[in-house]
Amino acid sequence: MSNRENVMTRGSRILRDWLDREESPSQAGFAVEVGVTQSAVSNMVRGYQRPSLATACLIQARTSGAVVVTDWLDDDEASKHSSLERAAG
């Protein structure tokens, strides 16, 4: 097991479940489609890494919105985002 901090997010869980579906590509195939390594995808689904904003946008597009950019926010970030959305009306 690695010493890296686990940053399991909603995005990690949803992407893992999406990739586990029979019709989904392998991690390696998905990695090619979004321009990262298979290792990066593995780290994302295990909660050891979050994607860059650009990669999160590609993931959202490739998963047809199953995993949205804001799914990668941690609990504190998601709470702030939610507060800002409410304030903006």
PASEBA-1860 file (N, C-alpha, C; in nm, 3 decimals):
! residues 89
1> MSNRENVM> 0.085/-0.119/0.000/0.000/0.000/0.000/0.088/0.123/0.000 ~ 0.047/0.224/-0.071/0.124/0.347/-0.085/0.104/0.439/0.034 ~ 0.198/0.529/0.054/0.188/0.630/0.159/0.107/0.749/0.114 ~ 0.066/0.754/-0.010/-0.009/0.868/-0.061/-0.142/0.882/0.011 ~ -0.183/1.008/0.030/-0.310/1.036/0.095/-0.425/0.996/0.002 ~ -0.522/0.932/0.058/-0.638/0.892/-0.019/-0.734/1.010/-0.026 ~ -0.770/1.051/-0.148/-0.862/1.162/-0.169/-0.987/1.110/-0.241 ~ -1.044/1.002/-0.188/-1.161/0.941/-0.250/-1.272/1.045/-0.259
9> TRGSRILR> -1.317/1.069/-0.379/-1.424/1.165/-0.404/-1.540/1.093/-0.470 ~ -1.647/1.165/-0.484/-1.762/1.112/-0.558/-1.718/1.072/-0.699 ~ -1.631/1.154/-0.760/-1.581/1.124/-0.894/-1.507/0.992/-0.899 ~ -1.427/0.963/-0.797/-1.354/0.837/-0.790/-1.450/0.719/-0.792 ~ -1.552/0.727/-0.708/-1.648/0.617/-0.696/-1.731/0.601/-0.824 ~ -1.778/0.712/-0.880/-1.862/0.703/-0.999/-1.780/0.652/-1.118 ~ -1.656/0.704/-1.134/-1.574/0.657/-1.245/-1.543/0.509/-1.231 ~ -1.511/0.464/-1.110/-1.485/0.321/-1.088/-1.605/0.238/-1.130
17> DWLDREES> -1.725/0.279/-1.085/-1.846/0.204/-1.121/-1.872/0.211/-1.271 ~ -1.848/0.327/-1.333/-1.870/0.341/-1.477/-1.776/0.250/-1.555 ~ -1.650/0.245/-1.513/-1.552/0.160/-1.582/-1.579/0.011/-1.558 ~ -1.645/-0.023/-1.450/-1.676/-0.163/-1.420/-1.791/-0.217/-1.504 ~ -1.865/-0.129/-1.569/-1.974/-0.177/-1.654/-1.917/-0.255/-1.772 ~ -1.989/-0.355/-1.813/-1.941/-0.444/-1.920/-1.912/-0.370/-2.050 ~ -1.993/-0.271/-2.084/-1.975/-0.201/-2.211/-1.871/-0.089/-2.207 ~ -1.815/-0.062/-2.090/-1.714/0.043/-2.076/-1.577/-0.006/-2.123
25> PSQAGFAV> -1.491/0.089/-2.162/-1.356/0.049/-2.202/-1.274/0.006/-2.081 ~ -1.163/-0.059/-2.107/-1.069/-0.092/-1.999/-1.009/0.039/-1.946 ~ -0.945/0.031/-1.831/-0.875/0.149/-1.780/-0.773/0.200/-1.881 ~ -0.701/0.109/-1.943/-0.599/0.148/-2.042/-0.664/0.217/-2.162 ~ -0.773/0.162/-2.211/-0.843/0.223/-2.323/-0.901/0.359/-2.288 ~ -0.959/0.368/-2.170/-1.014/0.496/-2.125/-0.904/0.600/-2.109 ~ -0.791/0.557/-2.056/-0.677/0.648/-2.038/-0.636/0.711/-2.170 ~ -0.628/0.630/-2.275/-0.592/0.681/-2.407/-0.695/0.783/-2.453
33> EVGVTQSA> -0.822/0.754/-2.430/-0.930/0.842/-2.474/-0.928/0.978/-2.406 ~ -0.882/0.984/-2.281/-0.880/1.113/-2.209/-0.739/1.169/-2.195 ~ -0.640/1.104/-2.257/-0.506/1.159/-2.263/-0.420/1.148/-2.139 ~ -0.442/1.042/-2.061/-0.359/1.017/-1.943/-0.309/0.873/-1.948 ~ -0.230/0.833/-1.850/-0.180/0.696/-1.844/-0.282/0.607/-1.773 ~ -0.268/0.477/-1.795/-0.353/0.381/-1.723/-0.330/0.393/-1.574 ~ -0.206/0.419/-1.536/-0.171/0.436/-1.395/-0.248/0.554/-1.334 ~ -0.261/0.662/-1.410/-0.336/0.779/-1.361/-0.482/0.744/-1.339
41> VSNMVRGY> -0.542/0.670/-1.433/-0.682/0.630/-1.418/-0.696/0.540/-1.295 ~ -0.605/0.445/-1.279/-0.608/0.358/-1.162/-0.600/0.439/-1.033 ~ -0.510/0.537/-1.031/-0.497/0.622/-0.912/-0.623/0.703/-0.887 ~ -0.689/0.748/-0.992/-0.813/0.825/-0.976/-0.923/0.739/-0.915 ~ -0.943/0.618/-0.966/-1.051/0.535/-0.916/-1.023/0.482/-0.775 ~ -0.896/0.479/-0.736/-0.861/0.435/-0.600/-0.852/0.553/-0.502 ~ -0.871/0.674/-0.553/-0.872/0.790/-0.466/-0.736/0.846/-0.432 ~ -0.633/0.811/-0.508/-0.499/0.862/-0.482/-0.464/0.983/-0.566
49> QRPSLATA> -0.551/1.016/-0.661/-0.521/1.126/-0.751/-0.652/1.182/-0.804 ~ -0.656/1.314/-0.821/-0.769/1.376/-0.888/-0.720/1.429/-1.022 ~ -0.807/1.431/-1.121/-0.765/1.478/-1.253/-0.748/1.629/-1.255 ~ -0.670/1.676/-1.352/-0.664/1.820/-1.377/-0.801/1.865/-1.425 ~ -0.823/1.994/-1.427/-0.951/2.046/-1.476/-0.975/2.003/-1.620 ~ -0.872/2.013/-1.703/-0.887/1.973/-1.843/-0.923/1.826/-1.856 ~ -0.857/1.740/-1.778/-0.887/1.597/-1.782/-1.026/1.569/-1.726 ~ -1.065/1.640/-1.620/-1.200/1.622/-1.564/-1.306/1.657/-1.669
57> CLIQARTS> -1.280/1.760/-1.749/-1.374/1.796/-1.857/-1.381/1.685/-1.962 ~ -1.266/1.627/-1.996/-1.265/1.516/-2.092/-1.337/1.394/-2.036 ~ -1.318/1.367/-1.907/-1.387/1.254/-1.842/-1.538/1.278/-1.847 ~ -1.581/1.399/-1.818/-1.724/1.430/-1.823/-1.779/1.405/-1.963 ~ -1.706/1.450/-2.064/-1.751/1.431/-2.202/-1.753/1.282/-2.239 ~ -1.647/1.210/-2.205/-1.636/1.068/-2.244/-1.738/0.980/-2.174 ~ -1.774/1.017/-2.050/-1.873/0.938/-1.976/-2.015/0.989/-1.999 ~ -2.030/1.080/-2.095/-2.161/1.140/-2.127/-2.228/1.198/-2.003
65> GAVVVTDW> -2.148/1.261/-1.918/-2.201/1.327/-1.801/-2.223/1.239/-1.680 ~ -2.186/1.113/-1.688/-2.200/1.025/-1.571/-2.108/1.073/-1.459 ~ -1.991/1.121/-1.496/-1.896/1.179/-1.400/-1.878/1.325/-1.441 ~ -1.929/1.418/-1.360/-1.918/1.559/-1.393/-1.799/1.621/-1.321 ~ -1.754/1.733/-1.370/-1.634/1.798/-1.317/-1.643/1.818/-1.166 ~ -1.757/1.863/-1.118/-1.770/1.891/-0.974/-1.769/1.765/-0.888 ~ -1.783/1.647/-0.947/-1.774/1.522/-0.870/-1.634/1.501/-0.812 ~ -1.535/1.571/-0.865/-1.397/1.553/-0.818/-1.363/1.642/-0.699
73> LDDDEASK> -1.457/1.728/-0.656/-1.433/1.814/-0.541/-1.437/1.732/-0.412 ~ -1.350/1.767/-0.316/-1.359/1.700/-0.187/-1.476/1.762/-0.110 ~ -1.506/1.712/0.008/-1.624/1.756/0.082/-1.623/1.906/0.110 ~ -1.508/1.961/0.152/-1.499/2.105/0.180/-1.520/2.187/0.054 ~ -1.458/2.145/-0.055/-1.473/2.217/-0.182/-1.617/2.210/-0.232 ~ -1.678/2.094/-0.219/-1.816/2.076/-0.264/-1.911/2.164/-0.182 ~ -1.885/2.175/-0.054/-1.967/2.259/0.032/-1.956/2.406/-0.009 ~ -1.835/2.452/-0.036/-1.815/2.590/-0.082/-1.883/2.612/-0.216
81> HSSLERAA> -1.870/2.516/-0.306/-1.933/2.526/-0.438/-2.083/2.536/-0.424 ~ -2.140/2.454/-0.338/-2.284/2.454/-0.315/-2.330/2.588/-0.259 ~ -2.255/2.644/-0.166/-2.288/2.774/-0.107/-2.284/2.883/-0.212 ~ -2.182/2.879/-0.299/-2.172/2.979/-0.405/-2.287/2.968/-0.504 ~ -2.327/2.846/-0.537/-2.440/2.826/-0.628/-2.568/2.884/-0.569 ~ -2.591/2.861/-0.439/-2.710/2.914/-0.374/-2.707/3.066/-0.371 ~ -2.590/3.124/-0.343/-2.577/3.270/-0.336/-2.599/3.334/-0.473 ~ -2.557/3.264/-0.578/-2.570/3.317/-0.714/-2.714/3.311/-0.762
89> G> -2.794/3.231/-0.694/-2.936/3.223/-0.728/-2.961/3.127/-0.834
END
